[in-house]
Amino acid sequence: MTHNVSQQLFDRAKQVIPGGVNSPVRAFRAVGGSPIFIKSAQGPYIFDEDGRRYIELINSWGPMILGHAQELIQKAISDALQHSFSYGAPTRREVDMAELIVSMVPSIEKVRMVNSGTEATMSAVRVARGFTGRDKMIKFEGCYHGHADSFLIAAGSGAITNGVPDSPGVTRGVANDTLTAPFNDLAAVQLLVEANPAQIAAIILEPVVGNMGLVLPQPGFLEGLRTICDQHGIVLIFDEVMTGFRLSKAGYQGLVDVKPDLTTLGKIIGGGLPVGAYGGRADLMNYVSPAGPVYQAGTLSGNPLAMAAGLAMLTYLDEHPETYTTLDQFGSRLEGGIRAENRKAGRDFTLNRIGSMYTLFMTEQPVTNFADAKSADLPLFGRYFHAMLDRGVYLAPSQFESLFLSTALTNELIDEVLAAHSEALQEILVAA
């Protein structure tokens, strides 16, 4: 299928924007071809610059849990817009937002608003280091916490080696303070802790991973991390930028009996506008300036438009817990249908799902960590992506991403997606 206007825009963009995009995965390099440029979106649909409509299964990478251009959020932004766009000073909405977050997430006693998930995770690790007086942290292979230097570290040669920079521009000094372990591997974490006694400030992870594709924690993994942190005075940080307010009113931690010390948030708390937050135990958060010595600031933090949109979104979710039941029903219908079509095609591809998040991996092996995810057939996924796009279904242009459903979907639309999946599967498997 041709996308003439999108191609023209991409050609122009490459002359003035690195790679033609403002975030790498948008460039379609993982699936081949050129990106489609979006003109508008409404409810369960997005529309490209060539006038084509697609059923939307990314929802701006998570924030649009109620669908695009939702009337409640639009009205909140419009009302706030009448009073100007930014003040760089305290506002009532910031207090309302903080109180609402604290009331919804039991582990959060105090919270600081920032402008992105990257800011939130970077700041949370800084607080952990300032609080503990230690320098090192542990992250997990395949967990993405934004593009701050300390997070762009690949695994070393073994479980207890230091990481190496995964991007030019990241110094070895930074890499030396970042230790990596395979997700779902408690033994590897224990080895790292023992090899670096009293040196580790924080363990940070996505409790449900969305950036190697969707990967769930195995039973006992999060509980084991909590125990290790308690035993060694390590700050446990849950990065719930994706899962916060998406899997429950309290995020994934609302579904399990594990309480982190700090939590990072984003996406849904801005209703689609740029925003982030980090919060947790009061004694930790009281280390943040001006209450304490750990400096963090932002001119646009607590932006009134973002606060208005986020307040409307969180208030709705707080007052309508049935939202999560609806989303889970959509997810279950989609999962069951995809599995049935896969069996008809004679391929038992792995599908990981929780609630309204899922990933279909082009592998028939279980996917519990990044090494498993990398065993997927990436060229086959690329062909599947384009086959679905040709049939009017907009997926993430990478095997290593989660999809996100919204309440704007209907059972009829899900059946359309399943019909497209069936046809796409036949097309790519015949070609293979």
N, C-alpha and C positions, 0 to 999 in steps of 0.2 A: 504494500500500500504506500502510495506517495504522500508526502507531507511537504508540499512545495513552499508554503509560507514559512513553516517551521524551519525548513532547510535554509531558506534565505536569511532568516533571523539568526540562525546558528552561524552561518558564514560571516555575517556582520559581527556577531558577538566575539568570534575568535580573533578578530582584529583588535579588540579593545578590552577583552576580559580574558584572563588566563584560562586556556582550555575552552573558552566560550561559555563557562558556567560559573556560578558563585558558590557552588558546593560540589565536590568531585563526582559523587555518584550520579548526579543529574546528567552527566555527559554521555551516558549509555555505553561507556567503554567496556563494561562488564558483560554486556549483552550484544554489542555490535550495533551499527547504524548510528543515526543521529537523533538527538532528543526531540520530542514534540514540545512545542511552546504552548503554555496554557493561557487562554484568554479570560476565562471566567469559570465559576463553579456554582452549583446550586443543589442543595440537598445531597442525593447520592451520586450526582453526576459532575464531571468536569468537561469543559469544552476547549478544544485547541484552536489555534489561530487559523487552521484550515477549515473550521466549521464542523469538525467531527465531535460527537458526544461519546463519552466513555463512562461505564459504571466504575466508581471510584473505590479502590480497596487499599489506598495508602492514607488518605485523609490528612495530608500535610505531615506525614510521618507521625501521626498520632493525635494531634490536638483536636481535630474536628470530630469528637466523639458523638456529637449530635448532628453531624452532617455539615455541609458547607452553607455559609451565609445564613445561619440559623437566626430566626427573627428575634429571639430573646437577646442574643449577643449583639446583633446589629443595633437594636434599640439602646442597649447599655452604652455602646460606643458612641452612638449619635447623641445621646443625652450628655455624655461627658465632653464631647467635642464642642458643645456650646460654651464651655467655660475655659477654653484654651487647651493646648496640647501638652505642655510640659512646664513645670514650675521650678524644679531643682530645689524643692522645699517640702517639708512634711505635709501630708494631706490626710483627711479623714479616711479615705478609702484604703490607705496603707494599713491603718490600724484595724479596720474592718476585715481586710484580707488576712492579716496576721492572726487575728482572733479566730477566724473561720478555719484556717489551716490547723491551728493548735487544737481546735475542737474536733476536727475530723481525723487527725493522725495522732494516736496516743503517745507515740515516742517523741513527738515534737513539743517542747515546752516553750521555746523561743525560736523565731525564724527571721532571717534577713532576706529581703528581696534583692535580686540582681537582674541582669538582662539576658542571660542565656544559660543553658545547661552547662556549657564549658566554664563559665564564670562560677557557677554553683559548685561544681566538682573541684575546681582549682582552689576555691576558697575553703571548702570543707577540709581538704587535705592540709592546707596551711594552718587551719585552726587546730587540727589534730597534732601537727608538728609543734605548734606553739604551746599547746597544752601539755604534751608529754615531754618536750625537750629532746625529742628524737628526730632523726632525719629520714629514715627509710620507710618505704611503704610497700605493700604487696598488692598487686593487681593480677587479673586473670587473663590468660590468652584468649583473645576474641572479644573481651569486654571493651566497649568503647565508652570513654568518659569525656569526650570532647577533645579538642586539639591543643590543650596546654602541653608544654614540653614533657612534663613528667609522665604523661599518659601515652605518648607515642613511642613506646618501648616494645620491642619484640622479645620473645623468649630467648634465653641463653641456651647453651649446649646441654644443660642438665637442670634438674629441679632446684638446685641450690646455687646456681651461678647468677651473677648480676646480669641485668639486661643489656642490650646494645641498642643504640639509637635506631629507630625504625623510620626516621625521616631526616634528610639533611637539615641542618640548622639546630638539631637537638644535640647538646654537648654530652660528651662521655661522663662528665661530672654529674649531670642530671641523671643519666642512665644508671650510674652506679648506685643511686639512691632508690631505684625502682626495681623491685624483685617481682618475678612473674611465676605463676603456677598454672597448670591446667585446671580449667573449671571442673568442679565436681570431684577434685582430688584432694581430700583432707590430708593424706599422708604427705603430699608434696608441700602443703602449707606448713605442717608440723616440722618438716625438715628445714624449711626456710627460717622459721622462728628459732629453732635450735641452733642453726648456723650463724644467726645474727642476734645473740642474746642482748636484750635491753636496748636494741637499736631500732626496732620497728614501731613507728608511730601509729600507722593505720593499715587496715585491710579494707580495700574498696572493691565493690563488685556490683554488677546488676544482679539482683536476686533472681530475677527471670531475665535471661539475656535476650536482647533483641538485635544485636549487631554482629552476630555470626549466623544470622537466621535465629529463629526462636528456639532457645534451649532452656529447659527447665532444670531447677536444682533437684538432685536426687535425694531421696529420703535421708535425713540426718546430716546433710551437708551444711545447711545454714546453722543448724543447731550446734554442729561441731565447730564452726567458725566462731560462734558466740562463746563457746566454752574456751577455746584457745585465747580469744581476746580477753576474757575475764581473768584467765590464769596469768597472762603476761602483760597486763596493763595496756593493751592495744585498743585503739579506737576503731570500732566497726562502723563502716559507712555503707549504707545502701544507696546506690544510684537508682532512684526511681523516677528519673526524668521521663522515661517512657511509661512505666507501669503505674506511676502515681496517679490516683483517681481514675485510672482506666480499668483496673482489675477489681477494685472495690473502692468504697469511699475513703479508705485508709491505704490504698495502694496494695501491693502484694503483701506487705507486712500485716495488713488487716486480715489476711487469709491464713497466716501461720503464727505459731507461738514463738516468734523470734523478734526481739526488739533491738534495732540498731541504736548506736549512740548518736549518729548523725545521719540525716537523710537529705539527698539532693532531689530537687523537683524542677519541672519545666513543662513545656508543651501545653497540657490541658489547663494548667493554672493561668495561662494567658489567653485562653479562649481562641487561640490562633495568632495572637500578637506576640512579639518577641518578649520573653520573660523567663526568669529562672528564680530559684530560691534554695536556700539551705537552712536546715534547722535541726534541733535535737535537744539534748539535755541542757538545762539552764546553766550548769556550771561550765560546760564547754562553750556555749554561745556567749557567755559573759566574758570570754576571752577576746571577743571581737570588738574592735574600736568603734565608738569611744568608751565603751564599758571596760574594755581591756586592752592589752598591748598588741594584738594581732590586727594589722591594718588591712582594711578592704573598703573600697568606696566606689561610687558610680554616679555620674551626673544624672543619668536617666533612670536610675533604680527607683522602682515604685512609680513609674510613669502613669499618669492618671488614666490614659486610654487603656493601657494594659491592665491596670487594676480594675477598671470598670468591666472590661470583658471577662477577666478572671473571676471577679466576684459573681457575675451573673452565671457563669458556667458552674462554679463550685456550689453556689447556692442551689441551683437546679439539681445537681447530682446529690447534694445532701438531703434535699427534700423529696427526691424521687429515686429511692434505692432500687425500685423495680427496673430502672434503666439497665442494671447489670444482669438481671434475669433475661431481659429481652436480648441483650447483646450475646449472652451465652447461648441462647436458643438459636440465634442466627449462626453463631460459630459452630454449634453442634450440627445444624442442618448442612452447612457447607462442608464440614469435615466428613460427615457420613456420606454425602454425595460424592466427594472427591475420592474417598477410599473405594467406594463402589465402582466408580468409573475406572479407577486404576486396576482393580481386580479384573474387570471386563477386558481391559487391554493386556492383561497378563503381567503387569508390573506392580509390585508392592512397594511403591515409593514411600519414604518416610514422611509423615506429616506430624509435626509438633504443634500443639495448640493449647492455649489456656484462655478461657473467656473469649474476648474479641480480638485476640492476637494469634496469628498462626504463620507457619512457614511450611511450604511443600519443598522438600529436598529431593533432588534428582539422584538419590541413592537408595538402596534397599537395606542399608545398614542403619542401626540405631544411631542417633546423633545426640551425644551427651556432652561434647566439648568441641573445641575449635578444630582439632585434628580430624574428628569425625565429620564435621561440616565440610572440611576441605576435600573429603573423599567424594563429594558430589560431582556429577558430570556437568561441568560448567557450560560447555558448548551446547549440550542438550537443553539446559535451562535457558540459554539465550534464544534458542529456537522456540521454546515454549513461550517465553515472554512475548516474542513478536507475533506468534500465532494467536495469543490471547489479545494482544493489542489490535490486531487486524479484525478481531471479532468484537471489539468495543469494550474490552475489560482492561483497566489500567492497573498494572501491578508494579511493584518496586523493581527497578531495573538492575537488580543484583540478587544472586542466590543468597547472599549473606545479609538479608534484611527480613524483619518481620513485616507482615501486613497487619492493618488495623481496620476493623469494621466500625460502622457507625449505626446509630438508631434510625438514620434516614433510609436504610435498606428496607426491603420487604421480602417476604418469602418468594414472591414472584421474581424479584430481581436476583435473588440467590439462585433460583432455578435457571435463570438466564446465564448466570456465571457458570453453573454446572454444565449446561448445554455447550457453552463455549469451551469449557475444559475438556469435555468428551471429544469434540471435534479437533481441538488443538492437539490432544494426546494422539489421536489417530494420525494426524498429519506428521508430527515430529517422529513418531515411532516407525512409520512407513519410510520416512526419509532416512532414518538411522539404519 
